[in-house]
Every structure is written in structure tokens, then in C-alpha cells.
């Protein structure tokens, strides 16, 4: 029997939602979650930088797709359209500040610009939600900095029993 963590990825990008840009972070995220803790991406969405749309998409993934982990990419910077953290804060039950602090700490050792990310990490019910920056290299650096802590967090959220298939 294999364990399986169900993962949803949401790319928050106005240009991506209009088909004007390709998501270069999706493959990186998919590879990291599969390799490091047996995550399988079962849902992927591209949404515009709109708080209500981002919130609705996260809630749908949790309630209809029954995902264990949502990873958003994009919309965490300082631009007025960067609203992913605000959307996340409106739906989470609890914030996990240590994860976001560690992402920024480690990433800023590589590039000081990584301190501009306003990423939020938290939980809604038994689902972990992680905001990552949209730039592929930044997303990789940030996710890699906390990847070893994701499975233990998921195990705590679901009572130490990942799904079996």
C-alpha cells in the first residue's frame, strides 16, 4: 500500500488566467511534493488576482476535492494586484507563522528580494495551505526551505494517517 497526500495547486495570475503567460512553477512544485513526501497533484487551477476567486477556489479544493495540501503560487508580492495572502487569511482557521518566517529567512540568504514576499501559511480544517511567490526560482527556494516540515504537519492535521491507495 502506498501513502498518498492529495495536493492542489492554484496559480494566481491575471496574465496566466487570460492565457498570456505560462506557469513555469507548476512542474517544479509537482516534482518537489512527489519526491519529498509522496504528494500527488490531483487538481490544478489558474485564477486571476481576485480575492473572492482565490478564496472560492481554495474552499472548493478543500470541500469538493478533499485535498490535504493547497499550494498557491503568485500574488504574494507588493503590487496592488498581489492579493493571495489576503485571500488566504480570510479562509484559514489558523496561521502557521514559523513556516513563512523560515521560507523568508532561507530565501533571503540567496536573494534579498525574497523578503518582499508576503506569503502566508495556515490551515483550514485538515488542509494545509502554503502561499509561494510566482517566480519559479523563488517558488522552488521557498518550498524547498520548508519541505521537510510539510509531511509532519500533514500527519498532525489528519491524525498521523495519510490516505492509503
C-alpha positions as CSV (number, residue, x, y, z in Angstrom):
1,X,0.0,0.0,0.0
2,X,1.3,3.5,-0.9
3,X,0.6,6.6,1.1
4,X,-0.8,9.5,-0.8
5,X,-1.1,13.2,0.0
6,X,-3.7,14.9,-2.2
7,X,-2.3,18.2,-3.4
8,X,-4.0,21.1,-5.2
9,X,-2.0,23.9,-6.9
10,X,-3.5,27.3,-7.6
11,X,-1.6,29.7,-9.9
12,X,-2.8,33.3,-9.1
13,X,-2.0,35.4,-12.1
14,X,-4.1,37.8,-14.1
15,X,-2.0,37.2,-17.2
16,X,-2.0,33.5,-16.7
17,X,-5.8,33.4,-16.4
18,X,-6.0,35.3,-19.7
19,X,-3.7,32.8,-21.4
20,X,-0.9,35.4,-21.9
21,X,1.6,33.6,-19.7
22,X,2.8,30.1,-19.0
23,X,3.0,28.7,-15.4
24,X,6.7,27.7,-15.0
25,X,6.3,26.9,-11.3
26,X,3.8,24.0,-11.6
27,X,6.3,21.4,-12.7
28,X,8.8,22.4,-10.0
29,X,6.2,22.2,-7.3
30,X,4.8,18.9,-8.6
31,X,8.3,17.4,-8.6
32,X,9.1,18.6,-5.1
33,X,5.9,17.3,-3.5
34,X,6.1,14.0,-5.2
35,X,9.7,13.4,-4.4
36,X,9.9,14.7,-0.8
37,X,6.6,13.5,0.8
38,X,4.5,11.4,-1.6
39,X,2.3,14.2,-2.7
40,X,0.2,13.8,-5.9
41,X,-1.3,16.8,-7.6
42,X,-4.9,16.0,-8.2
43,X,-6.2,19.5,-9.0
44,X,-4.6,22.5,-10.7
45,X,-6.3,25.8,-11.4
46,X,-5.3,29.1,-12.9
47,X,-7.2,32.1,-11.4
48,X,-6.9,35.9,-11.7
49,X,-5.6,38.0,-8.9
50,X,-9.1,38.5,-7.3
51,X,-9.6,37.8,-3.6
52,X,-13.0,36.3,-4.0
53,X,-12.0,34.0,-6.8
54,X,-8.9,32.8,-5.0
55,X,-10.9,32.2,-1.8
56,X,-13.6,30.3,-3.7
57,X,-11.1,28.1,-5.5
58,X,-9.3,27.2,-2.2
59,X,-12.6,26.4,-0.5
60,X,-13.7,24.3,-3.4
61,X,-10.5,22.3,-3.4
62,X,-10.9,21.6,0.3
63,X,-14.6,20.8,0.3
64,X,-15.1,19.1,-3.1
65,X,-11.7,17.7,-3.9
66,X,-10.7,16.8,-0.4
67,X,-7.1,18.0,-0.8
68,X,-4.7,17.7,2.1
69,X,-2.4,20.5,0.8
70,X,-3.0,23.6,-1.3
71,X,0.0,25.4,-2.7
72,X,-0.7,28.7,-4.3
73,X,1.9,30.4,-6.5
74,X,1.9,34.1,-7.3
75,X,0.3,37.1,-5.9
76,X,2.4,37.4,-2.8
77,X,4.5,40.5,-3.7
78,X,4.0,44.2,-3.2
79,X,2.0,45.0,-6.4
80,X,-1.6,46.3,-5.7
81,X,-2.9,43.2,-7.6
82,X,-1.0,40.8,-5.3
83,X,-3.8,39.6,-3.0
84,X,-3.2,35.9,-2.4
85,X,-2.1,36.4,1.3
86,X,-5.3,38.5,1.9
87,X,-7.5,35.8,0.3
88,X,-5.7,33.1,2.4
89,X,-6.1,35.0,5.6
90,X,-9.8,35.2,5.0
91,X,-10.3,31.5,4.9
92,X,-7.7,29.9,7.2
93,X,-8.7,28.8,10.7
94,X,-5.1,29.1,12.0
95,X,-1.9,30.7,10.7
96,X,1.5,29.0,11.0
97,X,3.9,31.9,11.1
98,X,7.0,29.8,11.6
99,X,6.7,28.2,8.1
100,X,6.5,31.6,6.4
101,X,9.3,33.0,8.6
102,X,11.6,30.1,7.7
103,X,10.8,30.5,4.0
104,X,11.7,34.2,4.0
105,X,14.8,33.6,6.2
106,X,16.3,30.9,4.0
107,X,15.3,32.5,0.7
108,X,16.7,35.9,1.7
109,X,20.1,34.2,2.1
110,X,20.0,33.6,-1.6
111,X,18.4,36.9,-2.7
112,X,17.4,39.9,-0.5
113,X,14.4,40.4,-2.8
114,X,12.8,37.3,-1.3
115,X,12.0,39.4,1.7
116,X,9.3,41.1,-0.4
117,X,7.1,38.0,-0.3
118,X,4.1,38.4,2.0
119,X,3.3,34.6,1.8
120,X,1.0,33.2,4.4
121,X,0.8,29.6,5.6
122,X,-2.1,28.2,7.6
123,X,-4.7,25.6,7.9
124,X,-8.4,25.3,7.1
125,X,-9.9,22.2,8.7
126,X,-7.4,19.4,8.0
127,X,-5.9,21.1,4.9
128,X,-2.5,22.9,4.9
129,X,-2.3,26.0,2.7
130,X,1.0,27.4,1.5
131,X,1.5,30.6,-0.5
132,X,4.6,30.7,-2.7
133,X,5.9,33.5,-4.8
134,X,5.2,33.3,-8.5
135,X,8.7,33.4,-9.9
136,X,9.7,29.8,-10.5
137,X,13.1,30.1,-8.8
138,X,11.6,31.9,-5.8
139,X,8.8,29.3,-5.5
140,X,11.4,26.5,-5.6
141,X,13.6,28.1,-3.0
142,X,10.7,28.8,-0.6
143,X,9.1,25.4,-0.9
144,X,12.4,23.6,-0.6
145,X,13.1,25.6,2.6
146,X,10.1,24.0,4.4
147,X,9.5,20.8,2.5
148,X,10.9,18.6,5.4
149,X,8.2,20.1,7.7
150,X,5.2,19.5,5.4
151,X,4.7,15.8,6.0
152,X,4.9,16.1,9.8
153,X,2.4,18.9,9.6
154,X,0.0,16.9,7.4
155,X,0.3,13.9,9.7
156,X,-0.7,16.1,12.7
157,X,-3.6,17.6,10.8
158,X,-5.1,14.2,9.7
159,X,-4.2,12.3,12.8
160,X,-0.9,10.7,11.6
161,X,-2.7,8.7,8.9
162,X,-2.2,9.7,5.3
163,X,-4.5,8.2,2.8
164,X,-3.7,4.7,1.5
165,X,-4.2,3.6,-2.0
